[in-house]
């Protein structure tokens, strides 16, 4: 009886350890997911939304010129989607997001230069196209992180949180931006750039990223 009891106890302990090992990985990438949610708040806190047309008109551009610039910028953005996706697959989602936010921040400073100057035009092109590095890479990294934790079933819930954070951040930024513009309209761009440059705080090398799974799928 004692031998049977000891064997049963060992089986119970073994089962507990097995269950604990299954539960342990569930939050390995919890920090990464929180950083991604925080990143959405930073990237979408775009203070210039309510004033960008007024800003460009003050720089001497007509609505026709603004429309042409917008058309060119969006066409380039669409053209950049495929190559930026390849960059994310080759060097990782984190690298793609970091490149996109950095270029976007640089664009915020460049468009403060004289209208239609070479630096202004480069900034305007980067203004939209740099986000091609981020869109898709962020949601893919979120799903990869959830899958690595065995929580891919919660992807829809976290996608909803992504959207809620995006819209909420944009709404607050629009209100703050309209107030800042009454003081100095250029603050809407310089502050947005500064916030984007703070990406290092949420995309630090210490962040756990499920890159190994991504690399394993590469040819």
VOGU-3710 file (C-alpha; in Angstrom, 3 decimals, decimal comma):
1> xxxxxxxxxx> 0,000/0,000/0,000  2,825/2,377/0,881  4,482/1,683/-2,468  1,216/2,326/-4,291  0,649/5,535/-2,304  4,161/6,759/-3,060  3,715/6,002/-6,728  0,426/7,927/-6,805  2,081/10,911/-5,109  4,868/10,901/-7,682
11> xxxxxxxxxx> 2,307/10,770/-10,478  0,448/13,728/-8,961  3,681/15,738/-8,652  4,635/14,866/-12,221  1,213/15,951/-13,456  1,468/19,251/-11,553  4,890/19,962/-13,026  3,587/19,171/-16,504  0,625/21,507/-16,038  2,920/24,222/-14,664
21> xxxxxxxxxx> 5,241/23,884/-17,652  2,263/24,311/-19,977  1,107/27,439/-18,170  4,558/28,999/-17,862  4,981/30,127/-21,487  1,585/31,808/-21,559  3,046/35,225/-20,739  6,542/34,973/-22,200  5,732/37,725/-24,677  3,374/39,716/-22,477
31> xxxxxxxxxx> 5,927/42,545/-22,339  6,165/42,599/-26,124  2,395/42,814/-26,445  2,226/45,685/-23,957  4,988/47,507/-25,866  3,067/47,056/-29,112  -0,081/48,514/-27,568  1,947/51,437/-26,212  3,517/51,848/-29,652  0,082/52,256/-31,194
41> xxxxxxxxxx> -0,616/55,136/-28,824  2,681/56,855/-29,742  2,472/56,313/-33,497  -1,146/57,440/-33,725  -0,761/60,494/-31,498  -0,600/62,647/-34,630  -1,070/66,222/-33,520  -1,100/67,630/-37,056  -4,351/65,928/-38,140  -6,691/68,918/-37,619
51> xxxxxxxxxx> -4,299/71,544/-39,022  -2,169/70,031/-41,784  -4,021/71,694/-44,685  -3,924/75,068/-42,911  -0,230/74,523/-42,195  0,551/73,869/-45,868  -1,553/76,826/-47,009  0,369/79,087/-44,630  3,544/77,885/-46,337  2,128/79,231/-49,604
61> xxxxxxxxxx> 0,765/76,047/-51,182  -2,561/76,082/-52,999  -5,177/73,356/-52,553  -4,275/72,078/-56,022  -0,613/71,748/-55,076  -1,565/70,016/-51,841  -3,748/67,593/-53,768  -0,938/66,759/-56,199  1,507/66,195/-53,360  -0,999/63,960/-51,595
71> xxxxxxxxxx> -1,626/61,912/-54,746  2,104/61,344/-55,276  2,665/60,508/-51,623  -0,148/57,925/-51,482  0,932/56,291/-54,739  4,440/55,929/-53,325  2,985/54,540/-50,104  1,115/51,854/-52,037  4,261/51,058/-54,037  6,264/50,696/-50,812
81> xxxxxxxxxx> 3,961/48,104/-49,255  5,574/45,096/-50,979  9,273/45,993/-50,495  8,705/47,023/-46,872  6,938/43,716/-46,304  10,014/41,934/-47,644  12,188/43,930/-45,233  9,978/42,828/-42,335  10,297/39,189/-43,446  14,041/39,432/-43,970
91> xxxxxxxxxx> 15,171/41,438/-40,925  12,181/41,089/-38,629  9,023/42,951/-37,640  10,748/44,941/-34,926  13,351/46,300/-37,345  10,658/47,287/-39,838  8,650/49,144/-37,181  11,770/50,918/-35,890  12,772/52,021/-39,409  9,286/53,296/-40,188
101> xxxxxxxxxx> 8,848/55,330/-37,019  12,356/56,802/-37,319  11,784/57,898/-40,935  8,386/59,286/-39,979  9,941/61,368/-37,206  12,553/62,703/-39,641  9,746/63,603/-42,057  8,090/65,706/-39,350  11,182/67,885/-39,144  11,831/68,051/-42,894
111> xxxxxxxxxx> 8,395/69,391/-43,770  9,063/72,385/-41,534  11,579/73,589/-44,149  10,537/76,019/-46,945  7,691/74,733/-49,118  8,680/72,791/-52,272  12,378/72,872/-51,345  14,237/69,545/-51,828  14,189/68,817/-48,095  10,487/69,618/-47,891
121> xxxxxxxxxx> 9,686/67,279/-50,809  11,715/64,450/-49,265  9,899/64,996/-45,987  6,516/64,996/-47,686  7,265/61,718/-49,444  8,425/60,146/-46,177  5,416/61,568/-44,355  3,147/58,851/-45,734  5,442/56,223/-47,230  7,423/55,629/-44,021
131> xxxxxxxxxx> 4,320/54,184/-42,402  4,401/51,327/-44,916  7,197/49,917/-42,741  4,845/49,861/-39,747  1,455/48,862/-41,133  1,166/45,111/-41,248  4,410/44,539/-39,322  2,811/45,648/-36,045  -0,275/43,449/-36,390  1,866/40,513/-37,591
141> xxxxxxxxxx> 4,170/40,891/-34,588  1,149/41,004/-32,296  -0,211/37,764/-33,763  3,211/36,072/-33,655  3,572/37,064/-29,986  0,121/35,724/-29,116  0,788/32,520/-31,053  4,120/32,013/-29,278  2,209/32,235/-25,996  -0,468/29,840/-27,216
151> xxxxxxxxxx> -3,039/32,632/-27,178  -3,734/33,051/-30,894  -7,420/32,557/-30,067  -7,318/36,021/-28,454  -6,054/37,676/-31,642  -9,439/39,217/-32,457  -9,720/40,692/-28,955  -6,260/42,261/-29,147  -6,914/43,500/-32,686  -9,924/45,313/-31,247
161> xxxxxxxxxx> -7,702/46,850/-28,586  -5,275/47,922/-31,312  -8,061/49,716/-33,149  -9,451/51,286/-29,967  -6,011/52,628/-29,032  -5,459/53,975/-32,559  -8,768/55,841/-32,631  -8,529/57,035/-29,048  -4,990/58,328/-29,522  -5,940/60,118/-32,737
171> xxxxxxxxxx> -8,968/61,701/-31,087  -6,996/63,049/-28,134  -4,190/64,196/-30,458  -6,637/66,095/-32,654  -7,900/68,027/-29,639  -4,416/68,732/-28,277  -3,099/69,602/-31,745  -5,811/72,162/-32,368  -4,911/73,868/-29,088  -1,166/73,762/-29,784
181> xxxxxxxxxx> -1,712/75,313/-33,209  -3,085/78,456/-31,573  0,303/78,860/-29,862  2,670/77,674/-32,621  1,482/75,483/-35,480  4,934/73,942/-35,954  4,703/72,396/-32,479  2,212/69,887/-33,859  4,970/68,409/-36,026  7,997/68,772/-33,764
191> xxxxxxxxxx> 6,249/67,240/-30,747  4,918/64,366/-32,881  8,478/63,741/-34,084  9,824/63,764/-30,535  7,214/61,237/-29,382  8,041/58,937/-32,284  11,739/59,104/-31,478  10,864/57,754/-28,038  10,188/54,419/-29,766  13,408/53,166/-28,148
201> xxxxxxxxxx> 11,556/52,940/-24,838  9,098/50,380/-26,213  11,187/48,678/-28,906  14,325/48,143/-26,859  16,612/45,189/-27,543  15,496/43,688/-24,224  11,996/43,123/-25,586  11,273/39,457/-26,193  10,317/38,918/-29,800  9,150/35,683/-31,456
211> xxxxxxxxx> 11,604/36,134/-34,322  12,784/32,552/-34,219  9,428/31,334/-35,432  9,543/33,843/-38,259  13,062/32,839/-39,275  12,119/29,202/-39,288  9,581/29,858/-42,035  12,058/31,624/-44,289  13,395/29,652/-47,281
//
